[in-house]
Amino acid sequence: MKKFYIIFVCIVLVLAIGGISYYKHQKRMEVKEEQRVEQLNQEAKTIEKSVDQGEYTKTSTLLKNPKIGEIQPYSQYDFHLIKDELKSAIQLQNLFNKGEYKEYLSQYNLNPIQESHLDSYAKDHYVTSVSELLKNGSNQEKMALGDLINYEYLSLGDANKIREEITIASAIEYYNEGNLEEITYITADPESEGTVVEGIYHVVEAKLSQQQGAPADTISLDLVKVPEFATLPEPFNSVYVKLMNQYEDTEDFEIAKQVVEESEAKEGLPSRPAIGMTADEVRSIWGIPTDVNRTETVNGVSEQWVYTNGYVYLDNGVVTAIQD
């Protein structure tokens, strides 16, 4: 009996020691795995940081890591996609750093980086390249730049600003060539309302009208439409000042101002009267009626306003019915 007891105790001790050893081994493996994961996380963050900071040569080196397949699951970036575009990104970055902005635009147009995190830097450099060329280029160079830029790569705000600057440069160049008709063509943009471009358009239209012997009211109408706060570049400001000196104090100019003010007042009004409108609001839309049939009752005054396109019924100055 004692023998069996000793054997049982030995077996228990062996199992206990084995269990402890297994537990320690498992803990070591867990710690080792945690260290491995932490290392892979750090390597993934290092690669991401190199991309975010535009250190593309460093990124290229880091992506050659033989463990890149193990690192990938720990990154939010697609390393395969980045690797495919790194060559173009490095080429573009070198062109930008050398100040070869025109070549940068050409190369980006041919090989746009649009599918990876490399795109953010490339697009920023695209906008900067355009800005540098506009800042330092002649009017002729700015005109040529309009054919080189792909506006799809720009934000709406940047695109509108750049278009405006190129249009102004082109207008100045065409003016120097004496080609006023071309100026009116390139500045006749509905989206340029209230801008310098609209101002140039109306100044040149007024100048053309004067050259063609148009009546003073036609010329004045364009001068009145020049945006009040638009700072016109030369030579258009001088042309504007000269024309204003000729026409501003005339009766035709005052009439033109009234026409424009009335037109602006009517903008945004509905095309037809509506129930609940006042008599003044009806007149502002359809004008003065051709006839008015008026009835007085104990409840007040009822009116039928007759127009060529319908009838409006008012009770005490408020529209209650409309008949087409």
C-alpha positions as CSV (number, residue, x, y, z in Angstrom):
1,M,0.0,0.0,0.0
2,K,2.8,2.3,0.9
3,K,4.5,1.5,-2.4
4,F,1.4,2.5,-4.3
5,Y,1.1,5.8,-2.4
6,I,4.7,6.7,-3.1
7,I,4.1,6.0,-6.8
8,F,0.9,8.1,-6.8
9,V,2.8,11.0,-5.1
10,C,5.6,10.8,-7.7
11,I,3.1,10.9,-10.5
12,V,1.3,13.9,-9.1
13,L,4.7,15.7,-8.6
14,V,5.7,14.9,-12.2
15,L,2.4,16.2,-13.6
16,A,2.6,19.3,-11.4
17,I,6.1,20.0,-12.5
18,G,5.1,19.4,-16.1
19,G,2.1,21.6,-15.8
20,I,4.2,24.4,-14.4
21,S,6.7,24.0,-17.1
22,Y,4.0,24.1,-19.8
23,Y,2.4,27.1,-18.2
24,K,5.8,28.9,-18.1
25,H,6.4,27.9,-21.7
26,Q,3.0,29.2,-22.8
27,K,3.6,32.5,-21.0
28,R,7.0,32.8,-22.7
29,M,5.3,32.2,-26.0
30,E,2.6,34.8,-25.3
31,V,5.2,37.4,-24.3
32,K,7.2,36.5,-27.4
33,E,4.1,36.9,-29.6
34,E,3.2,40.2,-27.9
35,Q,6.7,41.4,-28.6
36,R,6.5,40.2,-32.2
37,V,3.2,42.0,-32.8
38,E,4.5,45.2,-31.1
39,Q,7.5,45.1,-33.4
40,L,5.4,44.6,-36.5
41,N,3.1,47.5,-35.4
42,Q,6.1,49.7,-34.9
43,E,7.5,48.8,-38.4
44,A,4.1,49.4,-39.9
45,K,3.9,52.9,-38.2
46,T,7.5,53.7,-39.5
47,I,6.4,52.9,-43.1
48,E,3.2,54.9,-42.7
49,K,5.2,57.9,-41.2
50,S,7.6,57.9,-44.2
51,V,4.6,58.0,-46.5
52,D,2.8,60.8,-44.6
53,Q,6.0,62.9,-44.5
54,G,6.7,62.4,-48.2
55,E,10.0,60.5,-47.5
56,Y,9.4,58.3,-50.5
57,T,13.0,57.1,-51.0
58,K,12.9,55.9,-47.4
59,T,9.5,54.3,-48.0
60,S,11.0,52.4,-50.9
61,T,13.8,51.0,-48.8
62,L,11.4,50.0,-45.9
63,L,9.1,48.2,-48.3
64,K,11.9,45.9,-49.3
65,N,11.8,44.3,-45.8
66,P,11.5,40.5,-46.2
67,K,8.9,40.6,-43.5
68,I,6.6,43.0,-45.3
69,G,3.9,40.4,-45.7
70,E,3.8,40.0,-41.9
71,I,3.8,43.8,-41.4
72,Q,0.9,44.5,-43.9
73,P,-1.9,43.3,-41.6
74,Y,-0.9,45.8,-39.0
75,S,-1.1,48.8,-41.4
76,Q,-4.1,50.9,-42.6
77,Y,-2.2,51.4,-45.9
78,D,-2.0,49.1,-48.9
79,F,1.7,48.5,-49.3
80,H,1.4,46.7,-52.6
81,L,-0.5,49.7,-54.1
82,I,2.1,52.2,-52.6
83,K,4.9,50.1,-54.0
84,D,3.5,50.2,-57.5
85,E,3.3,54.0,-57.5
86,L,6.5,54.8,-55.6
87,K,8.6,55.1,-58.8
88,S,6.3,57.8,-60.2
89,A,6.0,59.5,-56.8
90,I,9.8,59.7,-56.4
91,Q,10.2,61.0,-60.0
92,L,7.6,63.7,-59.4
93,Q,9.1,64.7,-56.0
94,N,12.5,65.1,-57.6
95,L,11.1,67.3,-60.3
96,F,9.3,69.4,-57.7
97,N,12.3,69.8,-55.5
98,K,14.3,71.0,-58.5
99,G,11.7,73.6,-59.3
100,E,10.8,72.0,-62.7
101,Y,7.2,72.8,-62.2
102,K,6.0,72.6,-65.9
103,E,7.6,69.2,-66.3
104,Y,6.0,68.2,-63.0
105,L,2.5,69.0,-64.4
106,S,3.2,67.1,-67.6
107,Q,4.4,64.0,-65.8
108,Y,1.6,64.1,-63.3
109,N,-1.0,64.4,-66.1
110,L,0.6,61.3,-67.8
111,N,0.9,59.3,-64.5
112,P,-1.5,60.6,-61.9
113,I,-1.1,59.1,-58.5
114,Q,-4.7,58.7,-57.5
115,E,-5.1,55.3,-55.8
116,S,-2.9,55.5,-52.8
117,H,-1.8,57.6,-49.8
118,L,1.0,59.0,-51.9
119,D,-1.6,61.2,-53.7
120,S,-2.0,63.8,-51.0
121,Y,1.6,65.1,-51.4
122,A,1.4,64.8,-55.1
123,K,-1.7,66.9,-55.4
124,D,-0.4,69.5,-53.0
125,H,2.7,69.8,-55.2
126,Y,0.5,70.0,-58.3
127,V,-1.3,73.0,-56.9
128,T,2.0,74.6,-55.7
129,S,3.5,74.0,-59.2
130,V,0.7,75.8,-60.9
131,S,0.9,78.7,-58.4
132,E,4.6,79.1,-58.9
133,L,4.2,79.1,-62.7
134,L,1.4,81.7,-62.4
135,K,3.4,83.9,-60.0
136,N,6.6,84.0,-62.1
137,G,5.3,83.5,-65.7
138,S,4.6,86.1,-68.4
139,N,1.1,86.6,-69.7
140,Q,1.9,84.4,-72.7
141,E,3.2,81.7,-70.4
142,K,0.1,81.9,-68.3
143,M,-2.1,81.5,-71.4
144,A,-0.1,78.4,-72.4
145,L,-0.5,77.0,-68.9
146,G,-4.3,76.9,-69.4
147,D,-3.8,74.0,-71.9
148,L,-1.4,72.1,-69.5
149,I,-3.5,72.1,-66.3
150,N,-5.9,69.3,-65.6
151,Y,-8.5,70.9,-63.4
152,E,-9.8,67.5,-62.3
153,Y,-6.8,67.3,-60.0
154,L,-7.7,70.5,-58.2
155,S,-10.2,71.4,-55.6
156,L,-13.1,73.6,-56.8
157,G,-11.8,76.6,-55.0
158,D,-8.3,76.2,-56.4
159,A,-9.6,75.5,-59.9
160,N,-11.8,78.7,-59.9
161,K,-9.0,80.9,-58.7
162,I,-6.5,79.5,-61.2
163,R,-9.0,79.8,-64.1
164,E,-9.6,83.4,-63.2
165,E,-5.9,84.3,-63.1
166,I,-5.3,82.6,-66.4
167,T,-8.3,84.3,-68.0
168,I,-7.1,87.8,-66.8
169,A,-3.6,87.1,-68.1
170,S,-5.1,86.0,-71.5
171,A,-7.3,89.1,-71.6
172,I,-4.3,91.4,-71.1
173,E,-2.4,89.6,-73.8
174,Y,-5.3,89.8,-76.3
175,Y,-5.8,93.5,-75.5
176,N,-2.1,94.2,-76.3
177,E,-2.8,92.4,-79.6
178,G,-5.9,94.6,-80.2
179,N,-8.2,91.5,-80.2
180,L,-11.1,92.8,-78.1
181,E,-13.6,90.3,-79.6
182,E,-11.5,87.4,-78.2
183,I,-11.6,89.0,-74.7
184,T,-15.3,89.1,-74.7
185,Y,-15.4,85.5,-75.7
186,I,-13.1,84.2,-72.9
187,T,-14.6,86.4,-70.2
188,A,-18.3,85.7,-71.0
189,D,-18.6,83.2,-68.1
190,P,-21.9,83.0,-66.1
191,E,-19.9,81.7,-63.1
192,S,-17.7,84.8,-63.0
193,E,-20.5,87.1,-61.8
194,G,-19.2,89.7,-59.3
195,T,-15.6,89.0,-60.2
196,V,-12.8,90.9,-62.0
197,V,-13.4,88.7,-65.0
198,E,-17.0,90.0,-65.3
199,G,-15.7,93.5,-64.9
200,I,-13.3,93.1,-67.8
201,Y,-16.1,91.6,-69.9
202,H,-18.3,94.7,-69.5
203,V,-15.5,97.2,-69.9
204,V,-14.4,95.6,-73.2
205,E,-18.0,95.3,-74.3
206,A,-18.5,99.0,-73.7
207,K,-15.3,99.8,-75.6
208,L,-16.3,97.7,-78.5
209,S,-19.8,99.3,-78.6
210,Q,-18.1,102.8,-78.6
211,Q,-15.8,101.7,-81.5
212,Q,-18.8,100.4,-83.4
213,G,-20.8,103.7,-82.9
214,A,-23.4,102.2,-80.6
215,P,-25.8,104.6,-78.8
216,A,-24.7,106.0,-75.4
217,D,-27.4,104.0,-73.5
218,T,-25.9,100.7,-74.8
219,I,-22.4,101.7,-73.7
220,S,-23.7,103.0,-70.3
221,L,-25.5,99.7,-69.7
222,D,-22.2,97.8,-69.7
223,L,-20.4,100.4,-67.6
224,V,-23.1,100.2,-64.9
225,K,-22.7,96.4,-64.8
226,V,-19.0,96.5,-63.9
227,P,-18.9,95.0,-60.3
228,E,-18.5,97.8,-57.8
229,F,-15.8,96.1,-55.8
230,A,-13.9,94.5,-58.6
231,T,-10.3,95.9,-58.8
232,L,-9.6,95.9,-62.5
233,P,-6.1,95.3,-63.7
234,E,-4.4,97.5,-66.2
235,P,-5.0,98.3,-69.0
236,F,-8.7,97.7,-68.3
237,N,-8.9,100.1,-65.3
238,S,-7.6,103.0,-67.4
239,V,-10.2,102.1,-70.2
240,Y,-12.9,102.0,-67.6
241,V,-12.0,105.3,-66.0
242,K,-11.8,107.0,-69.4
243,L,-15.3,105.7,-70.4
244,M,-16.8,106.6,-67.1
245,N,-15.5,110.2,-67.5
246,Q,-17.3,110.3,-70.8
247,Y,-20.7,108.8,-69.8
248,E,-21.2,108.8,-66.0
249,D,-22.8,112.3,-65.8
250,T,-25.1,111.7,-68.7
251,E,-28.9,111.0,-68.7
252,D,-28.3,107.8,-70.5
253,F,-26.1,106.5,-67.7
254,E,-28.8,107.3,-65.1
255,I,-31.4,105.5,-67.1
256,A,-29.0,102.5,-67.5
257,K,-28.6,102.5,-63.7
258,Q,-32.3,102.4,-63.1
259,V,-32.8,99.6,-65.6
260,V,-30.1,97.5,-63.9
261,E,-31.5,98.2,-60.4
262,E,-35.0,97.2,-61.5
263,S,-33.7,94.1,-63.1
264,E,-31.7,93.1,-60.0
265,A,-34.8,93.8,-57.8
266,K,-36.9,91.4,-59.8
267,E,-34.3,88.6,-59.7
268,G,-35.5,85.7,-57.5
269,L,-39.2,86.6,-57.8
270,P,-41.6,83.9,-58.7
271,S,-42.9,83.7,-62.3
272,R,-46.5,84.2,-61.3
273,P,-48.5,85.6,-58.4
274,A,-49.5,83.3,-55.5
275,I,-52.4,83.3,-53.0
276,G,-51.5,85.4,-49.9
277,M,-49.4,88.0,-51.9
278,T,-50.0,91.7,-51.5
279,A,-51.0,94.0,-54.4
280,D,-47.5,95.4,-54.6
281,E,-46.0,91.9,-54.9
282,V,-48.4,91.1,-57.8
283,R,-47.4,94.3,-59.6
284,S,-43.7,93.5,-59.1
285,I,-44.3,90.2,-61.0
286,W,-46.9,90.9,-63.6
287,G,-46.8,94.6,-63.7
288,I,-49.8,97.0,-63.8
289,P,-53.0,95.2,-64.8
290,T,-54.7,96.1,-68.1
291,D,-58.0,96.6,-66.2
292,V,-59.3,96.5,-62.7
293,N,-62.9,95.5,-61.7
294,R,-63.6,96.8,-58.2
295,T,-66.4,95.9,-55.8
296,E,-67.1,97.4,-52.4
297,T,-69.0,95.2,-49.8
298,V,-69.6,95.3,-46.1
299,N,-66.5,93.1,-45.7
300,G,-64.3,95.6,-47.6
301,V,-63.0,95.9,-51.2
302,S,-62.8,93.0,-53.7
303,E,-60.9,93.5,-56.9
304,Q,-60.4,91.6,-60.1
305,W,-57.1,92.4,-61.9
306,V,-57.1,91.7,-65.5
307,Y,-53.9,90.6,-67.3
308,T,-53.2,89.1,-70.8
309,N,-52.1,85.9,-69.1
310,G,-54.9,85.6,-66.4
311,Y,-56.9,87.1,-63.6
312,V,-55.9,87.9,-60.1
313,Y,-58.6,88.3,-57.3
314,L,-57.8,90.4,-54.2
315,D,-59.8,91.0,-51.1
316,N,-58.6,94.1,-49.2
317,G,-55.3,94.1,-51.0
318,V,-54.4,90.4,-50.5
319,V,-54.6,87.7,-53.3
320,T,-57.4,85.2,-52.6
321,A,-57.6,83.5,-56.1
322,I,-55.8,83.3,-59.4
323,Q,-57.4,82.3,-62.8
324,D,-55.3,81.5,-65.8
